[in-house]
């Protein structure tokens, strides 16, 4: 799931219940959900509501997630504690944080 692309599509079509439900169901029920660039761009309340719906479903069903983000766990908790704490609990000992520009291959 490309976060920016998919969150934009979902928000644009939130009033189309059939489309919205079909798309969110795909993310909710995927065998493994990979979210690339979580919270990339300007974060809004509707972004948080949509991603909470998806992540909370997966949390309640104990379904695996893999998330990439430019933000630390502490920052994810700051943005929204309920989402950040679910991510933290689901990922537990499998969190890898790479800090510093020297670790970004695009900046080499």
Secondary structure, 3 states (H helix, E strand, C coil): CEHHHHHHHHHHCCCCHHHHHHHHHHHHHCCCEEEECCCCCCCCHHHHHHHHHHHHHHHHCCCCEEECCCCCHHHHHHHCHHHHHHHHHHHHHHCCCCCCHHHCHHHC
